[in-house]
Amino acid sequence: MRATDATTTETREIISIIEAENRPRSLPAYVARLVQTGDLAALLIRVRSGDRPAVSATPGPPRYADLIARQPCPHGMPGGDQPRPGAGTPACPQCRHSTAQAGAPPTGPRGMADLAEGLAEIAQIKP
């Protein structure tokens, strides 16, 4: 790295730490910001001291390249028929609508109609 006196091996280690802990969308932009704030030097010290925690086994969200590489749904959205993390509903709005019309029980957050019903019930309960 030109910003420090890091060796090639240390640079690779710094990059693997950044990717494992922060998963930046743009590695060059992220490293440029670390140089501006002075945090890159702290990372180099961390690598040289051998102070690196074990990488978490918890999988992170899929990268954008992995998402667009998926097979498209019938509507043309890559991975559109696959469930979204957390919500469990398809990623494609048209697939979500088709699933809801087919009578599949909603697996995600409450819809607007359910929310309106809930608010109406709350309004009736108030004295």
MDTraj code that builds the backbone (N, CA, C; nanometers):
import mdtraj as md
import numpy as np

residues = "MET ARG ALA THR ASP ALA THR THR THR GLU THR ARG GLU ILE ILE SER ILE ILE GLU ALA GLU ASN ARG PRO ARG SER LEU PRO ALA TYR VAL ALA ARG LEU VAL GLN THR GLY ASP LEU ALA ALA LEU LEU ILE ARG VAL ARG SER GLY ASP ARG PRO ALA VAL SER ALA THR PRO GLY PRO PRO ARG TYR ALA ASP LEU ILE ALA ARG GLN PRO CYS PRO HIS GLY MET PRO GLY GLY ASP GLN PRO ARG PRO GLY ALA GLY THR PRO ALA CYS PRO GLN CYS ARG HIS SER THR ALA GLN ALA GLY ALA PRO PRO THR GLY PRO ARG GLY MET ALA ASP LEU ALA GLU GLY LEU ALA GLU ILE ALA GLN ILE LYS PRO".split()
xyz = np.array([
    [0.0842, -0.1186, 0.0000],
    [0.0000, 0.0000, 0.0000],
    [0.0879, 0.1238, 0.0000],
    [0.0519, 0.2187, -0.0819],
    [0.1308, 0.3404, -0.0897],
    [0.1092, 0.4292, 0.0328],
    [-0.0071, 0.4239, 0.0942],
    [-0.0366, 0.5106, 0.2086],
    [0.0388, 0.4680, 0.3343],
    [0.0877, 0.3446, 0.3353],
    [0.1633, 0.2935, 0.4497],
    [0.2839, 0.2178, 0.3961],
    [0.3623, 0.1650, 0.4860],
    [0.4753, 0.0827, 0.4434],
    [0.4400, -0.0663, 0.4538],
    [0.3134, -0.0988, 0.4309],
    [0.2664, -0.2370, 0.4430],
    [0.3238, -0.3239, 0.3318],
    [0.3565, -0.4464, 0.3674],
    [0.4026, -0.5432, 0.2677],
    [0.2814, -0.5984, 0.1934],
    [0.3075, -0.6760, 0.0905],
    [0.1985, -0.7365, 0.0134],
    [0.1158, -0.8295, 0.1013],
    [0.1819, -0.9067, 0.1858],
    [0.1106, -0.9987, 0.2751],
    [0.0248, -0.9219, 0.3745],
    [0.0788, -0.8149, 0.4298],
    [0.0020, -0.7330, 0.5246],
    [-0.1161, -0.6662, 0.4549],
    [-0.0953, -0.6229, 0.3321],
    [-0.2045, -0.5616, 0.2558],
    [-0.3173, -0.6615, 0.2338],
    [-0.2821, -0.7829, 0.1970],
    [-0.3846, -0.8871, 0.1787],
    [-0.4590, -0.9151, 0.3081],
    [-0.3874, -0.9164, 0.4193],
    [-0.4491, -0.9394, 0.5497],
    [-0.5447, -0.8257, 0.5861],
    [-0.5026, -0.7007, 0.5588],
    [-0.5884, -0.5852, 0.5853],
    [-0.7154, -0.5944, 0.5010],
    [-0.7003, -0.6300, 0.3744],
    [-0.8170, -0.6425, 0.2867],
    [-0.9102, -0.7522, 0.3356],
    [-0.8553, -0.8640, 0.3800],
    [-0.9426, -0.9720, 0.4287],
    [-1.0147, -0.9303, 0.5570],
    [-0.9489, -0.8532, 0.6431],
    [-1.0156, -0.8032, 0.7642],
    [-1.1293, -0.7097, 0.7261],
    [-1.1014, -0.6169, 0.6348],
    [-1.2043, -0.5212, 0.5922],
    [-1.3236, -0.5947, 0.5322],
    [-1.2971, -0.6904, 0.4434],
    [-1.4073, -0.7628, 0.3789],
    [-1.4856, -0.8486, 0.4778],
    [-1.4173, -0.9063, 0.5760],
    [-1.4849, -0.9930, 0.6729],
    [-1.5669, -0.9125, 0.7740],
    [-1.5153, -0.7981, 0.8148],
    [-1.5806, -0.7229, 0.9215],
    [-1.6751, -0.6141, 0.8720],
    [-1.6471, -0.5574, 0.7550],
    [-1.7247, -0.4421, 0.7112],
    [-1.8030, -0.4642, 0.5829],
    [-1.7592, -0.5556, 0.4991],
    [-1.8249, -0.5862, 0.3708],
    [-1.8618, -0.4594, 0.2931],
    [-1.7615, -0.3759, 0.2604],
    [-1.7928, -0.2519, 0.1886],
    [-1.8374, -0.2789, 0.0457],
    [-1.9220, -0.1926, -0.0052],
    [-1.9665, -0.2050, -0.1442],
    [-1.8525, -0.1714, -0.2396],
    [-1.7690, -0.0758, -0.2002],
    [-1.6563, -0.0346, -0.2835],
    [-1.5307, -0.0357, -0.1972],
    [-1.4490, -0.1368, -0.2165],
    [-1.3275, -0.1496, -0.1370],
    [-1.2326, -0.0310, -0.1584],
    [-1.2071, 0.0130, -0.2830],
    [-1.1174, 0.1274, -0.3004],
    [-1.1673, 0.2543, -0.2301],
    [-1.2962, 0.2811, -0.2378],
    [-1.3511, 0.3989, -0.1709],
    [-1.3402, 0.3854, -0.0193],
    [-1.3639, 0.2646, 0.0318],
    [-1.3560, 0.2408, 0.1754],
    [-1.2123, 0.2613, 0.2254],
    [-1.1152, 0.2078, 0.1503],
    [-0.9750, 0.2221, 0.1899],
    [-0.9333, 0.3692, 0.1811],
    [-0.9797, 0.4402, 0.0782],
    [-0.9479, 0.5830, 0.0668],
    [-0.9993, 0.6592, 0.1890],
    [-1.1169, 0.6227, 0.2349],
    [-1.1737, 0.6873, 0.3544],
    [-1.0914, 0.6520, 0.4784],
    [-1.0448, 0.5265, 0.4879],
    [-0.9598, 0.4876, 0.6007],
    [-0.8309, 0.5680, 0.6014],
    [-0.7745, 0.5952, 0.4836],
    [-0.6527, 0.6757, 0.4743],
    [-0.6811, 0.8178, 0.5222],
    [-0.7951, 0.8747, 0.4798],
    [-0.8301, 1.0116, 0.5185],
    [-0.8475, 1.0249, 0.6693],
    [-0.9105, 0.9257, 0.7304],
    [-0.9381, 0.9344, 0.8746],
    [-0.8225, 0.8859, 0.9609],
    [-0.7210, 0.8229, 0.8992],
    [-0.6077, 0.7718, 0.9745],
    [-0.6304, 0.6330, 1.0316],
    [-0.7422, 0.5712, 0.9992],
    [-0.7728, 0.4392, 1.0529],
    [-0.6963, 0.3267, 0.9831],
    [-0.6407, 0.3538, 0.8662],
    [-0.5646, 0.2508, 0.7968],
    [-0.4381, 0.2160, 0.8746],
    [-0.3765, 0.3163, 0.9336],
    [-0.2564, 0.2925, 1.0145],
    [-0.2906, 0.2043, 1.1350],
    [-0.4067, 0.2274, 1.1948],
    [-0.4487, 0.1452, 1.3093],
    [-0.4708, 0.0004, 1.2668],
    [-0.5249, -0.0180, 1.1471],
    [-0.5444, -0.1545, 1.0961],
    [-0.4105, -0.2229, 1.0738],
    [-0.3135, -0.1490, 1.0214],
    [-0.1808, -0.2057, 0.9987],
    [-0.1165, -0.2463, 1.1311],
    [-0.1318, -0.1630, 1.2321],
    [-0.0788, -0.1972, 1.3651],
    [-0.1462, -0.3247, 1.4161],
    [-0.2748, -0.3339, 1.3938],
    [-0.3500, -0.4522, 1.4364],
    [-0.2997, -0.5779, 1.3661],
    [-0.2719, -0.5674, 1.2366],
    [-0.2220, -0.6829, 1.1609],
    [-0.0828, -0.7212, 1.2096],
    [0.0017, -0.6224, 1.2301],
    [0.1388, -0.6509, 1.2733],
    [0.1453, -0.7079, 1.4147],
    [0.0498, -0.6729, 1.4981],
    [0.0500, -0.7262, 1.6350],
    [-0.0129, -0.8649, 1.6423],
    [-0.0764, -0.9072, 1.5324],
    [-0.1401, -1.0390, 1.5310],
    [-0.2750, -1.0377, 1.5999],
    [-0.3277, -0.9198, 1.6300],
    [-0.4557, -0.9070, 1.6996],
    [-0.5707, -0.9074, 1.5994],
    [-0.6135, -1.0254, 1.5642],
    [-0.7246, -1.0381, 1.4701],
    [-0.8224, -1.1405, 1.5254],
    [-0.9446, -1.0976, 1.5584],
    [-1.0420, -1.1930, 1.6095],
    [-1.0831, -1.2915, 1.5005],
    [-1.1320, -1.4051, 1.5443],
    [-1.1791, -1.5054, 1.4492],
    [-1.2936, -1.4497, 1.3669],
    [-1.2964, -1.4837, 1.2409],
    [-1.4024, -1.4380, 1.1524],
    [-1.5317, -1.5089, 1.1906],
    [-1.6388, -1.4328, 1.1964],
    [-1.7683, -1.4868, 1.2354],
    [-1.8164, -1.5910, 1.1355],
    [-1.8796, -1.6962, 1.1852],
    [-1.9352, -1.7991, 1.0980],
    [-2.0752, -1.7628, 1.0513],
    [-2.1300, -1.6538, 1.1032],
    [-2.2630, -1.6091, 1.0629],
    [-2.2564, -1.5529, 0.9222],
    [-2.3346, -1.6101, 0.8309],
    [-2.3269, -1.5583, 0.6942],
    [-2.3878, -1.4191, 0.6850],
    [-2.3248, -1.3341, 0.6071],
    [-2.3761, -1.1996, 0.5839],
    [-2.4720, -1.2020, 0.4666],
    [-2.5266, -1.0881, 0.4339],
    [-2.6169, -1.0834, 0.3192],
    [-2.5400, -1.1137, 0.1916],
    [-2.6073, -1.1694, 0.0915],
    [-2.5359, -1.2015, -0.0321],
    [-2.4895, -1.0742, -0.1015],
    [-2.3779, -1.0845, -0.1685],
    [-2.3258, -0.9699, -0.2425],
    [-2.4121, -0.9447, -0.3651],
    [-2.4068, -0.8225, -0.4156],
    [-2.4891, -0.7833, -0.5300],
    [-2.4624, -0.8730, -0.6508],
    [-2.3359, -0.9058, -0.6746],
    [-2.3017, -0.9909, -0.7891],
    [-2.3669, -1.1284, -0.7762],
    [-2.3762, -1.1798, -0.6526],
    [-2.4415, -1.3094, -0.6305],
    [-2.5915, -1.2988, -0.6561],
    [-2.6498, -1.1862, -0.6187],
    [-2.7937, -1.1683, -0.6377],
    [-2.8311, -1.1626, -0.7862],
    [-2.7537, -1.0854, -0.8635],
    [-2.7902, -1.0713, -1.0048],
    [-2.7521, -1.1939, -1.0866],
    [-2.6710, -1.2847, -1.0303],
    [-2.6334, -1.4064, -1.1012],
    [-2.7404, -1.5149, -1.0879],
    [-2.8401, -1.4941, -1.0038],
    [-2.9457, -1.5939, -0.9851],
    [-3.0343, -1.6039, -1.1083],
    [-3.1014, -1.7163, -1.1216],
    [-3.1968, -1.7348, -1.2314],
    [-3.3114, -1.6357, -1.2150],
    [-3.3543, -1.5733, -1.3236],
    [-3.4644, -1.4773, -1.3107],
    [-3.5980, -1.5461, -1.2849],
    [-3.6865, -1.4728, -1.2194],
    [-3.8222, -1.5217, -1.1969],
    [-3.8996, -1.5081, -1.3282],
    [-4.0257, -1.5517, -1.3351],
    [-4.1035, -1.5378, -1.4586],
    [-4.1184, -1.3931, -1.5053],
    [-4.0965, -1.2972, -1.4158],
    [-4.1117, -1.1565, -1.4515],
    [-3.9790, -1.0925, -1.4916],
    [-3.8702, -1.1708, -1.4883],
    [-3.7402, -1.1223, -1.5328],
    [-3.6491, -1.0681, -1.4254],
    [-3.6923, -1.0688, -1.2999],
    [-3.6075, -1.0174, -1.1911],
    [-3.5156, -1.1299, -1.1431],
    [-3.3824, -1.1088, -1.1437],
    [-3.2915, -1.2135, -1.0973],
    [-3.3222, -1.2530, -0.9522],
    [-3.3502, -1.3800, -0.9304],
    [-3.3807, -1.4297, -0.7972],
    [-3.5104, -1.3774, -0.7400],
    [-3.5976, -1.3251, -0.8246],
    [-3.7218, -1.2635, -0.7781],
    [-3.8171, -1.3586, -0.7092],
    [-3.8101, -1.4871, -0.7435],
    [-3.8999, -1.5831, -0.6807],
    [-3.8408, -1.6436, -0.5536],
    [-3.7204, -1.6004, -0.5153],
    [-3.6556, -1.6488, -0.3939],
    [-3.7009, -1.5644, -0.2747],
    [-3.7141, -1.6254, -0.1569],
    [-3.7582, -1.5470, -0.0401],
    [-3.6535, -1.4449, 0.0040],
    [-3.7022, -1.3288, 0.0463],
    [-3.6144, -1.2243, 0.0989],
    [-3.5762, -1.2592, 0.2416],
    [-3.4514, -1.2328, 0.2805],
    [-3.4117, -1.2590, 0.4188],
    [-3.4955, -1.1753, 0.5148],
    [-3.5435, -1.2370, 0.6196],
    [-3.6221, -1.1667, 0.7207],
    [-3.7700, -1.1645, 0.6913],
    [-3.8067, -1.1310, 0.5682],
    [-3.9485, -1.1212, 0.5343],
    [-4.0056, -1.2562, 0.4914],
    [-3.9251, -1.3343, 0.4203],
    [-3.9717, -1.4652, 0.3751],
    [-4.0608, -1.4594, 0.2529],
    [-4.0856, -1.3413, 0.2007],
    [-4.1689, -1.3273, 0.0814],
    [-4.0782, -1.3112, -0.0401],
    [-4.1286, -1.3402, -0.1606],
    [-4.0437, -1.3270, -0.2795],
    [-3.9926, -1.1841, -0.2975],
    [-3.8756, -1.1726, -0.3568],
    [-3.8143, -1.0414, -0.3777],
    [-3.8860, -0.9609, -0.4853],
    [-3.9386, -1.0268, -0.5863],
    [-4.0075, -0.9589, -0.6961],
    [-4.1482, -0.9173, -0.6509],
    [-4.1846, -0.7901, -0.6680],
    [-4.3181, -0.7459, -0.6265],
    [-4.4305, -0.8226, -0.6958],
    [-4.4114, -0.8562, -0.8229],
    [-4.5152, -0.9299, -0.8950],
    [-4.5267, -1.0737, -0.8431],
    [-4.4133, -1.1357, -0.8104],
    [-4.4178, -1.2708, -0.7518],
    [-4.4838, -1.2659, -0.6142],
    [-4.4549, -1.1601, -0.5361],
    [-4.5183, -1.1445, -0.4046],
    [-4.6687, -1.1330, -0.4198],
    [-4.7118, -1.0531, -0.5168],
    [-4.8548, -1.0347, -0.5416],
    [-4.9196, -1.1659, -0.5848],
    [-4.8531, -1.2393, -0.6735],
    [-4.9055, -1.3682, -0.7198],
    [-4.9171, -1.4674, -0.6054],
    [-4.8178, -1.4686, -0.5176],
    [-4.8190, -1.5596, -0.4029],
    [-4.9336, -1.5247, -0.3091],
    [-4.9554, -1.3954, -0.2868],
    [-5.0634, -1.3520, -0.1976],
    [-5.1998, -1.3864, -0.2574],
    [-5.2152, -1.3724, -0.3891],
    [-5.3419, -1.4041, -0.4538],
    [-5.3697, -1.5537, -0.4530],
    [-5.2644, -1.6339, -0.4553],
    [-5.2809, -1.7793, -0.4574],
    [-5.3256, -1.8323, -0.3219],
    [-5.3362, -1.7451, -0.2238],
    [-5.3847, -1.7872, -0.0925],
    [-5.2753, -1.8339, 0.0006],
    [-5.1522, -1.8109, -0.0359],
    [-5.0429, -1.8497, 0.0528],
    [-5.0461, -1.7586, 0.1747],
    [-5.0251, -1.8134, 0.2915],
    [-5.0274, -1.7285, 0.4109],
    [-4.9103, -1.6309, 0.4080],
    [-4.9330, -1.5068, 0.4457],
    [-4.8232, -1.4107, 0.4459],
    [-4.7192, -1.4498, 0.5494],
    [-4.5934, -1.4434, 0.5085],
    [-4.4858, -1.4790, 0.6004],
    [-4.4072, -1.3568, 0.6441],
    [-4.4346, -1.2438, 0.5836],
    [-4.3590, -1.1230, 0.6145],
    [-4.4344, -1.0329, 0.7092],
    [-4.3961, -0.9060, 0.7103],
    [-4.4636, -0.8094, 0.7963],
    [-4.6100, -0.7918, 0.7566],
    [-4.6882, -0.7385, 0.8476],
    [-4.8309, -0.7183, 0.8197],
    [-4.8493, -0.6229, 0.7042],
    [-4.9501, -0.6488, 0.6224],
    [-4.9798, -0.5624, 0.5089],
    [-5.0528, -0.4378, 0.5542],
    [-5.0729, -0.3446, 0.4621],
    [-5.1401, -0.2182, 0.4939],
    [-5.2857, -0.2407, 0.5355],
    [-5.3533, -0.3379, 0.4727],
    [-5.4924, -0.3645, 0.5100],
    [-5.4998, -0.4137, 0.6543],
    [-5.4089, -0.5033, 0.6910],
    [-5.4060, -0.5524, 0.8288],
    [-5.3745, -0.4387, 0.9259],
    [-5.2861, -0.3501, 0.8845],
    [-5.2509, -0.2375, 0.9698],
    [-5.3716, -0.1462, 0.9909],
    [-5.4459, -0.1200, 0.8829],
    [-5.5653, -0.0359, 0.8936],
    [-5.6682, -0.0996, 0.9877],
    [-5.6864, -0.2309, 0.9766],
    [-5.7800, -0.3012, 1.0650],
    [-5.7345, -0.2908, 1.2103],
    [-5.6053, -0.3088, 1.2323],
    [-5.5517, -0.3005, 1.3681],
    [-5.5698, -0.1624, 1.4285],
    [-5.5462, -0.0593, 1.3479],
    [-5.5644, 0.0775, 1.3968],
    [-5.7106, 0.1065, 1.4267],
    [-5.8021, 0.0528, 1.3426],
    [-5.9450, 0.0720, 1.3676],
    [-5.9856, 0.0056, 1.4988],
    [-5.9298, -0.1144, 1.5264],
    [-5.9618, -0.1838, 1.6514],
    [-5.9118, -0.1028, 1.7718],
    [-5.7919, -0.0467, 1.7597],
    [-5.7336, 0.0321, 1.8689],
    [-5.8200, 0.1557, 1.8929],
    [-5.8666, 0.2192, 1.7842],
    [-5.9491, 0.3396, 1.7983],
    [-6.0795, 0.3086, 1.8702],
    [-6.1354, 0.1888, 1.8522],
    [-6.2600, 0.1521, 1.9162],
    [-6.2388, 0.1205, 2.0634],
    [-6.1212, 0.0748, 2.0992],
    [-6.0932, 0.0368, 2.2376],
    [-6.0772, 0.1590, 2.3264],
    [-6.0258, 0.2684, 2.2741],
    [-6.0030, 0.3882, 2.3554],
    [-6.1340, 0.4393, 2.4135],
    [-6.1330, 0.4809, 2.5426],
    [-6.2564, 0.5321, 2.6054],
    [-6.2894, 0.6718, 2.5605],
])
top = md.Topology()
chain = top.add_chain()
for i, resn in enumerate(residues, 1):
    res = top.add_residue(resn, chain, resSeq=i)
    for name in ("N", "CA", "C"):
        top.add_atom(name, md.element.get_by_symbol(name[0]), res)
traj = md.Trajectory(xyz[None], top)
